[in-house]
Amino acid sequence: MTEHIPVEGKLGLYRDPDSTAIINRDKKAYLDYMKRKKIAKTKNSELNQMKEDLDNVKCELGEIKGLLSTLDQKLNT
């Protein structure tokens, strides 16, 4: 295995001379990235749950409107 070459001007980044891949050896930056990714996933999950709840409320409101309409028709006949 060959030595990784530091990327000029970028701390913690190294190039693998065999595959030419850029490798990040900055563990703190990686952990910060994973933390941000987890927070974004949680927010996305919460947003999806809110959308589902709103769809359920809309459906139930439609049912209530239908029942009120039926009740109005029966009272006016």
C-alpha positions, 0 to 999 in steps of 0.5 A: 500500500502506498502513502496517501498524498495530502491535498494542497490547501485542504486540511485532513484530505488526502489522495490515494495514488492508486485509485486517485480517490480523495480520503477524509481523515478528519474524524471531527469533520466526519462526526459533525457531518454525521450529526447534521445528517441525523438531525436532517433525517429526524426533521424530515421524518417529523415533517412527513409525520405532520403531512400524514397527520394533516392528510388525516385531518383533511379526510376527517373534515371531509367526512364531517362536512358530509355528515353535516350536509346529510343532517341538513338535508334530513332536517329540511325535508 
